[in-house]
Amino acid sequence: MRQLLLPIIQVILSGLLVTAILLQQRGSGLGAAFGGEGNVFRTKRGIEKGLFYVTIGLSILFFATAILNVALA
């Protein structure tokens, strides 16, 4: 049962992580890569800040389950 549970948790976490990353707004785009004015600094507020912290938390959980999966194998 444990051998099946960790991969299922990893698949769910990876789907949530991809969704959280794709929902974040892109600040500069490709303009900054080719010398455009992409150096505008602004702070994250509200939902954007919460989504940023959720993304960090999901990535930590994903890597922790990956390490746990390798350690128990």
Secondary structure, DSSP 8 states (H G I E B T S, - for coil): -HHHHHHHHHHHHHHHHHHHHHHS--SSTTTTTTT-S--------THHHHHHHHHHHHHHHHHHHHHHHHHH-
